[in-house]
Amino acid sequence: MPRTSTQKILVVEDNRTQAESLRYILEKGGHEVILASDGQEGLEILEKQRPDIILTDVIMSPMDGYQLCRKIKENPATRSIPVILVTYLYNPSDVIKALEYGADNFIIKPYDADWIYSRIIGTLESVKHAPDESITDPLMVSFSNHKYEIRSGRTQILNILLSTYETAIKNNCELQVADERLHYLNAQLQKAVSDLKQANEELHNKNIERGRLETALVRSNKKFQYMGSIIHHILLTQLSSIFHNMGKASFGQKDGQVDAGYFKKAYAMVEKSLNIVRITCETLDPVVQTPSWIDLRELVNNALREVPQGSLHVDCRIPDMVKINAYPLIEKVFAELIDNSVRHGKKTTTIRFSIQNNEDVPVLIYEDDGVGIPVQDKKQIFSHEYGLSASHGLFLSEEILSVTGITISETGMPGEGARFEIQFPRGSIRIGPESV
């Protein structure tokens, strides 16, 4: 620790904790310390002992540090003892007031050991080499509407001004360090905010995905319930019809010959039941449900394979190189639409496939020239309740399409034919090399 020699230092401080702290710092530096609890006790000690330097707090009662400093400097016996003011206060008026009361230097709280040692050594060295200055004409200074009468010598004035400058530089350095630290913390805060924002976005996306999965799970559960209900009803209804037709065939047989008409009906019912059960199982099978890009014209041609040659005129206006992203089971949807046109259109002779744009999103149109669908049935044809009494396929078709977000609706005019619009989500249909 920097020090020239052991010094006897009088510390005047009314706060016992701060007094002991200052004593610890000074004694650690090898100095002898005398404590006084206020200005009056400090003067009493000076009558008995002569310290090398005095460190006094400013704010004390009944005698503050300024008054103590003035009394010391006005007494010829103690005038030469350097006085350093120790204070929290620091503004231009405090500096001028320190000069007015004759202080030799000052230390700003909070302080550290090196700062105190530096001020003590500097003040002692300055006083030691300074000439004896007797001030006869005080210097009158006016500042902030207040006049000060300064009797300090040039050495005292220079010491305090240098200390003021040194303190200002120290404070400025600390301010720069604090400013750099603030910039660093601000950068860290911005990064933390950015990370938090990203985390919130990720959490939001996860919540959306979770909601989507929960919705899909609810829909899957409903689908299983619907499919179970359909399978149960189909098997019960169709098998009952088969049993009924077989009974008629058995009852109406003559001379060992069985009416082939009843067997034909029974066979058709069995075939229909098996097809429905197979489609239902495929709809629920996750292995089959793998979406891929499928050529639309090829899909339509595959669906037309089961249509008897010459029974319908097919007008396919779908351009080449049109692909859709869907499950392979979508072929069953087109087959079901064609089957409905044949079985329920009554007078259907032509079916048509085409593509139209709906708000820049292609829509697949399926039309026939049959009797159409009554207005009151347009919304019901896709429900499983309606399907149980008529056609189960449209309900299954909507279920198959909905898995990949594809929607289907009936928009035809009753008496003019059925018209189904199949709308694909954006990005799931491609026309040529571009995707829409």
C-alpha positions as CSV (number, residue, x, y, z in Angstrom):
1,M,0.0,0.0,0.0
2,P,1.5,3.4,-0.9
3,R,2.5,5.5,2.0
4,T,5.5,7.6,2.9
5,S,5.7,6.9,6.6
6,T,3.4,6.3,9.6
7,Q,1.2,9.2,10.3
8,K,-1.0,10.2,13.2
9,I,-4.5,10.8,11.8
10,L,-7.4,12.3,13.6
11,V,-10.8,11.0,12.2
12,V,-13.8,13.0,13.1
13,E,-17.0,11.0,12.2
14,D,-20.3,10.8,14.1
15,N,-21.3,7.5,12.3
16,R,-19.6,4.8,14.3
17,T,-19.7,2.2,11.5
18,Q,-18.1,4.6,9.0
19,A,-15.6,5.7,11.6
20,E,-14.5,2.1,12.3
21,S,-14.3,1.4,8.6
22,L,-12.1,4.4,8.0
23,R,-9.9,3.4,11.0
24,Y,-9.5,-0.1,9.6
25,I,-8.4,1.2,6.2
26,L,-5.9,3.7,7.7
27,E,-4.5,1.3,10.3
28,K,-4.1,-1.3,7.5
29,G,-1.9,1.2,5.8
30,G,0.3,1.5,8.9
31,H,-1.1,4.8,10.3
32,E,-2.1,5.6,13.9
33,V,-5.7,6.6,14.1
34,I,-7.5,8.8,16.8
35,L,-11.3,8.8,16.6
36,A,-13.6,11.7,17.6
37,S,-17.4,11.4,17.4
38,D,-18.1,15.0,16.6
39,G,-16.5,18.4,15.9
40,Q,-16.4,19.5,19.6
41,E,-14.7,16.3,20.7
42,G,-12.2,16.8,17.8
43,L,-11.3,20.2,19.1
44,E,-10.8,18.8,22.6
45,I,-8.4,16.2,21.3
46,L,-6.5,18.9,19.4
47,E,-5.8,20.6,22.7
48,K,-4.0,17.5,24.0
49,Q,-2.5,16.0,20.9
50,R,-1.2,17.2,17.5
51,P,-2.1,14.8,14.6
52,D,-0.3,15.0,11.3
53,I,-3.5,15.3,9.4
54,I,-7.3,15.5,10.1
55,L,-10.1,13.7,8.2
56,T,-13.5,15.0,9.1
57,D,-17.0,14.3,8.0
58,V,-19.0,17.3,6.8
59,I,-22.5,16.6,8.0
60,M,-22.4,16.4,11.8
61,S,-24.2,18.1,14.7
62,P,-24.0,20.2,16.6
63,M,-20.8,21.3,14.9
64,D,-20.4,20.2,11.2
65,G,-17.2,19.6,9.3
66,Y,-17.1,23.1,7.8
67,Q,-17.3,24.8,11.2
68,L,-14.6,22.5,12.6
69,C,-12.3,23.2,9.7
70,R,-12.8,27.0,10.2
71,K,-12.0,26.8,13.9
72,I,-8.9,24.7,13.2
73,K,-7.7,27.2,10.6
74,E,-8.4,30.3,12.7
75,N,-6.4,28.9,15.6
76,P,-2.6,29.7,15.1
77,A,-1.7,26.6,17.1
78,T,-3.5,24.3,14.7
79,R,-3.6,26.3,11.5
80,S,-0.8,24.3,9.8
81,I,-2.5,20.9,10.3
82,P,-4.0,19.8,6.9
83,V,-7.7,19.2,7.0
84,I,-9.4,16.9,4.5
85,L,-13.2,16.9,4.2
86,V,-14.9,13.5,3.8
87,T,-18.3,14.0,2.3
88,Y,-21.1,12.6,0.1
89,L,-21.7,16.1,-1.2
90,Y,-20.1,17.0,-4.5
91,N,-21.1,20.1,-6.6
92,P,-19.4,23.4,-7.4
93,S,-20.9,25.2,-4.3
94,D,-19.4,22.4,-2.0
95,V,-16.0,23.0,-3.6
96,I,-16.2,26.8,-3.0
97,K,-17.5,26.3,0.5
98,A,-14.6,24.0,1.3
99,L,-12.2,26.8,0.2
100,E,-14.1,29.4,2.1
101,Y,-13.7,27.4,5.4
102,G,-10.0,26.7,4.7
103,A,-10.0,23.0,3.8
104,D,-6.9,21.6,2.3
105,N,-8.5,18.8,0.3
106,F,-11.6,16.6,0.2
107,I,-12.5,12.9,-0.3
108,I,-15.8,11.9,-1.9
109,K,-17.8,9.0,-0.4
110,P,-17.9,6.1,-1.1
111,Y,-14.1,5.7,-1.2
112,D,-11.5,3.0,-1.5
113,A,-8.2,2.5,0.3
114,D,-6.0,3.6,-2.6
115,W,-8.0,6.8,-3.1
116,I,-7.7,7.7,0.6
117,Y,-3.9,7.0,0.7
118,S,-3.4,9.0,-2.4
119,R,-5.2,12.1,-1.0
120,I,-3.4,11.9,2.3
121,I,0.0,11.6,0.8
122,G,-0.7,14.3,-1.8
123,T,-2.0,16.7,0.8
124,L,0.9,16.1,3.2
125,E,3.5,16.5,0.5
126,S,1.8,19.7,-0.8
127,V,1.7,21.3,2.7
128,K,5.2,20.3,3.5
129,H,6.7,22.0,0.5
130,A,4.3,25.0,0.3
131,P,5.5,28.4,1.6
132,D,3.7,29.9,4.6
133,E,1.0,32.0,3.1
134,S,-0.8,34.6,5.2
135,I,-3.9,35.9,3.5
136,T,-4.7,39.5,4.3
137,D,-7.2,40.3,1.5
138,P,-9.8,37.6,1.1
139,L,-11.0,36.6,-2.4
140,M,-14.7,37.4,-2.9
141,V,-16.5,34.9,-5.1
142,S,-20.1,35.0,-6.2
143,F,-21.7,31.8,-7.3
144,S,-25.4,30.7,-7.6
145,N,-26.6,34.0,-6.0
146,H,-24.3,33.4,-3.1
147,K,-21.1,35.3,-2.1
148,Y,-18.2,33.4,-0.7
149,E,-15.2,34.9,1.1
150,I,-12.2,32.7,0.4
151,R,-9.1,33.1,2.6
152,S,-7.3,29.9,1.5
153,G,-3.8,30.1,0.1
154,R,-2.8,29.4,-3.4
155,T,-1.6,25.9,-2.4
156,Q,-4.9,25.0,-0.8
157,I,-6.8,26.4,-3.8
158,L,-4.6,24.5,-6.3
159,N,-4.9,21.3,-4.3
160,I,-8.7,21.4,-4.2
161,L,-9.0,22.3,-7.8
162,L,-6.7,19.5,-8.8
163,S,-8.7,17.1,-6.5
164,T,-11.8,18.4,-8.2
165,Y,-10.4,17.7,-11.6
166,E,-9.1,14.3,-10.5
167,T,-12.5,13.4,-9.0
168,A,-14.2,14.5,-12.2
169,I,-11.9,12.3,-14.3
170,K,-12.5,9.4,-12.0
171,N,-16.2,9.9,-12.1
172,N,-16.1,10.2,-15.9
173,C,-14.1,7.0,-16.2
174,E,-16.5,5.2,-13.9
175,L,-19.4,6.7,-16.0
176,Q,-17.8,5.4,-19.2
177,V,-17.3,1.9,-17.6
178,A,-20.9,2.1,-16.4
179,D,-22.0,3.2,-19.9
180,E,-20.1,0.3,-21.5
181,R,-21.6,-2.0,-19.0
182,L,-25.0,-0.6,-19.7
183,H,-24.5,-1.1,-23.5
184,Y,-23.4,-4.7,-22.8
185,L,-26.4,-5.3,-20.5
186,N,-28.7,-3.7,-23.1
187,A,-27.3,-6.0,-25.8
188,Q,-27.8,-9.0,-23.5
189,L,-31.3,-7.8,-22.7
190,Q,-32.1,-7.4,-26.4
191,K,-30.7,-10.9,-27.0
192,A,-32.8,-12.2,-24.1
193,V,-35.8,-10.5,-25.5
194,S,-35.1,-11.9,-29.0
195,D,-34.6,-15.4,-27.5
196,L,-37.8,-15.0,-25.5
197,K,-39.7,-13.8,-28.6
198,Q,-38.3,-16.8,-30.5
199,A,-39.2,-19.1,-27.7
200,N,-42.7,-17.6,-27.6
201,E,-43.1,-18.1,-31.3
202,E,-41.9,-21.7,-31.0
203,L,-44.3,-22.2,-28.1
204,H,-47.1,-20.6,-30.1
205,N,-46.3,-22.9,-33.1
206,K,-46.2,-25.9,-30.8
207,N,-49.6,-24.9,-29.3
208,I,-51.0,-24.6,-32.8
209,E,-49.6,-28.0,-33.7
210,R,-50.9,-29.4,-30.5
211,G,-54.3,-27.9,-31.2
212,R,-54.2,-29.4,-34.8
213,L,-53.2,-32.8,-33.4
214,E,-56.0,-32.6,-30.8
215,T,-58.5,-31.7,-33.5
216,A,-57.2,-34.5,-35.7
217,L,-57.5,-36.9,-32.8
218,V,-61.1,-35.8,-32.0
219,R,-61.9,-36.2,-35.7
220,S,-60.2,-39.6,-35.9
221,N,-62.2,-40.8,-32.8
222,K,-65.4,-39.6,-34.5
223,K,-64.4,-41.3,-37.7
224,F,-63.9,-44.6,-35.9
225,Q,-67.3,-44.2,-34.3
226,Y,-68.9,-43.4,-37.6
227,M,-67.1,-46.3,-39.4
228,G,-68.0,-48.7,-36.6
229,S,-71.7,-47.6,-36.9
230,I,-71.6,-47.9,-40.7
231,I,-70.0,-51.3,-40.7
232,H,-72.5,-52.6,-38.1
233,H,-75.5,-51.2,-40.0
234,I,-74.3,-52.3,-43.4
235,L,-73.6,-55.8,-42.3
236,L,-76.9,-56.0,-40.4
237,T,-79.0,-54.4,-43.2
238,Q,-77.3,-56.2,-46.1
239,L,-77.1,-59.6,-44.5
240,S,-80.8,-59.2,-43.5
241,S,-81.6,-58.5,-47.2
242,I,-79.5,-61.4,-48.3
243,F,-81.3,-63.7,-45.8
244,H,-84.6,-62.3,-47.1
245,N,-83.8,-62.9,-50.8
246,M,-82.3,-66.3,-50.1
247,G,-85.5,-67.2,-48.2
248,K,-87.6,-66.1,-51.2
249,A,-85.5,-68.1,-53.5
250,S,-85.8,-71.1,-51.3
251,F,-89.6,-70.6,-50.9
252,G,-90.2,-70.1,-54.6
253,Q,-88.2,-73.0,-56.0
254,K,-90.1,-75.3,-58.3
255,D,-89.0,-78.8,-59.3
256,G,-85.6,-78.3,-57.7
257,Q,-85.1,-75.1,-59.7
258,V,-84.2,-71.9,-57.8
259,D,-85.2,-68.5,-59.1
260,A,-81.9,-67.0,-60.3
261,G,-83.1,-63.4,-59.8
262,Y,-83.1,-63.7,-56.0
263,F,-79.6,-65.2,-56.0
264,K,-78.4,-62.3,-58.3
265,K,-79.8,-59.7,-55.9
266,A,-78.3,-61.5,-53.0
267,Y,-74.9,-61.7,-54.8
268,A,-75.0,-58.0,-55.6
269,M,-75.8,-57.2,-51.9
270,V,-72.8,-59.3,-50.7
271,E,-70.5,-57.6,-53.2
272,K,-71.7,-54.2,-52.1
273,S,-71.2,-55.0,-48.5
274,L,-67.7,-56.3,-49.1
275,N,-66.8,-53.2,-51.0
276,I,-68.0,-50.9,-48.3
277,V,-66.3,-52.8,-45.6
278,R,-63.0,-52.8,-47.6
279,I,-63.2,-49.1,-48.3
280,T,-63.9,-48.5,-44.6
281,C,-61.0,-50.5,-43.5
282,E,-58.7,-48.8,-46.0
283,T,-59.8,-45.4,-44.8
284,L,-58.8,-46.3,-41.2
285,D,-55.6,-48.1,-42.1
286,P,-52.6,-45.8,-41.5
287,V,-50.4,-47.8,-43.8
288,V,-52.6,-47.1,-46.8
289,Q,-53.0,-43.4,-45.7
290,T,-49.7,-42.1,-47.2
291,P,-50.2,-38.9,-49.2
292,S,-48.3,-38.6,-52.5
293,W,-48.4,-36.6,-55.8
294,I,-50.9,-38.3,-58.1
295,D,-51.6,-37.6,-61.8
296,L,-55.2,-36.3,-62.0
297,R,-56.1,-37.6,-65.5
298,E,-54.6,-41.1,-64.6
299,L,-56.7,-41.0,-61.4
300,V,-59.9,-40.3,-63.4
301,N,-59.1,-43.0,-66.0
302,N,-58.6,-45.6,-63.2
303,A,-61.9,-44.7,-61.7
304,L,-63.6,-45.2,-65.1
305,R,-62.4,-48.8,-65.5
306,E,-65.5,-50.2,-63.7
307,V,-67.9,-48.2,-65.9
308,P,-69.3,-50.4,-68.7
309,Q,-68.1,-49.5,-72.2
310,G,-70.6,-47.2,-74.0
311,S,-72.9,-46.7,-71.0
312,L,-71.7,-43.1,-70.4
313,H,-70.0,-40.4,-72.5
314,V,-67.0,-39.1,-70.6
315,D,-65.9,-35.5,-71.2
316,C,-62.5,-35.1,-69.4
317,R,-61.3,-31.5,-69.7
318,I,-58.5,-31.8,-67.2
319,P,-55.2,-30.5,-68.7
320,D,-52.1,-32.7,-68.9
321,M,-49.5,-32.6,-66.1
322,V,-52.0,-31.8,-63.3
323,K,-51.1,-33.5,-60.1
324,I,-52.7,-33.5,-56.7
325,N,-51.3,-34.3,-53.2
326,A,-53.7,-36.8,-51.7
327,Y,-54.1,-40.3,-50.4
328,P,-54.4,-43.1,-53.1
329,L,-57.9,-43.7,-51.7
330,I,-59.1,-40.6,-53.5
331,E,-59.6,-42.9,-56.5
332,K,-62.5,-44.4,-54.5
333,V,-64.0,-40.9,-54.3
334,F,-64.2,-40.5,-58.1
335,A,-65.5,-44.0,-58.5
336,E,-68.2,-43.3,-56.0
337,L,-69.2,-40.1,-57.8
338,I,-69.4,-42.0,-61.1
339,D,-71.4,-44.8,-59.4
340,N,-73.9,-42.3,-58.0
341,S,-74.4,-40.7,-61.4
342,V,-75.1,-44.2,-62.9
343,R,-77.3,-45.5,-60.1
344,H,-79.2,-42.3,-59.0
345,G,-79.0,-40.0,-62.0
346,K,-81.7,-42.0,-63.7
347,K,-81.2,-40.3,-67.1
348,T,-77.5,-39.7,-66.9
349,T,-75.7,-40.0,-70.3
350,T,-72.7,-37.8,-69.8
351,I,-70.2,-37.0,-67.1
352,R,-67.7,-34.2,-67.2
353,F,-64.4,-33.5,-65.4
354,S,-62.9,-29.9,-65.5
355,I,-60.9,-27.4,-63.6
356,Q,-61.9,-23.9,-62.7
357,N,-60.1,-21.2,-60.8
358,N,-61.7,-19.9,-57.5
359,E,-59.7,-16.9,-56.2
360,D,-56.6,-18.2,-58.0
361,V,-57.0,-21.7,-56.4
362,P,-57.9,-24.5,-58.9
363,V,-61.1,-26.3,-58.2
364,L,-61.9,-29.7,-59.6
365,I,-65.5,-29.9,-61.1
366,Y,-67.4,-33.1,-61.5
367,E,-70.8,-32.9,-63.4
368,D,-73.4,-35.2,-64.9
369,D,-76.7,-34.5,-66.8
370,G,-78.9,-36.7,-64.6
371,V,-81.8,-35.6,-62.5
372,G,-79.6,-33.8,-59.9
373,I,-80.0,-33.6,-56.2
374,P,-82.9,-31.9,-54.4
375,V,-82.1,-28.7,-52.5
376,Q,-83.1,-30.2,-49.2
377,D,-80.7,-33.1,-49.6
378,K,-77.6,-31.2,-50.6
379,K,-76.1,-31.0,-47.1
380,Q,-77.4,-34.3,-46.0
381,I,-75.9,-36.5,-48.7
382,F,-72.5,-36.4,-46.9
383,S,-73.8,-37.5,-43.5
384,H,-73.6,-41.1,-42.5
385,E,-77.3,-41.0,-41.3
386,Y,-78.4,-40.1,-44.9
387,G,-75.9,-42.6,-46.4
388,L,-77.3,-45.5,-44.4
389,S,-80.6,-45.2,-46.2
390,A,-79.2,-44.4,-49.6
391,S,-75.5,-44.3,-50.5
392,H,-72.8,-44.8,-48.0
393,G,-70.1,-43.7,-50.4
394,L,-70.5,-40.0,-50.3
395,F,-70.0,-40.0,-46.5
396,L,-66.8,-42.1,-46.9
397,S,-65.7,-39.9,-49.8
398,E,-65.8,-36.7,-47.6
399,E,-64.0,-38.5,-44.9
400,I,-61.2,-39.6,-47.3
401,L,-60.8,-36.1,-48.7
402,S,-60.9,-34.3,-45.3
403,V,-57.8,-36.2,-44.1
404,T,-55.6,-33.9,-46.4
405,G,-57.8,-30.8,-46.0
406,I,-59.7,-31.3,-49.3
407,T,-63.4,-30.2,-49.3
408,I,-66.3,-31.4,-51.4
409,S,-69.7,-29.7,-51.9
410,E,-72.7,-30.2,-54.2
411,T,-73.7,-27.1,-56.2
412,G,-75.8,-28.4,-59.1
413,M,-79.3,-27.3,-60.1
414,P,-82.0,-29.9,-59.4
415,G,-83.4,-31.3,-62.6
416,E,-80.2,-30.3,-64.6
417,G,-77.7,-32.8,-63.1
418,A,-75.4,-33.2,-60.1
419,R,-72.4,-30.9,-59.8
420,F,-69.6,-31.5,-57.2
421,E,-66.8,-29.0,-56.5
422,I,-63.6,-30.4,-55.0
423,Q,-61.4,-27.7,-53.6
424,F,-57.8,-28.4,-52.7
425,P,-55.7,-26.5,-50.1
426,R,-53.2,-24.0,-51.5
427,G,-50.0,-25.9,-52.5
428,S,-51.6,-29.3,-52.9
429,I,-52.3,-29.1,-56.6
430,R,-49.8,-28.6,-59.4
431,I,-50.5,-27.6,-63.0
432,G,-47.4,-28.2,-65.0
433,P,-44.1,-27.6,-63.2
434,E,-45.6,-24.9,-61.0
435,S,-47.4,-25.6,-57.7
436,V,-50.5,-23.6,-56.7
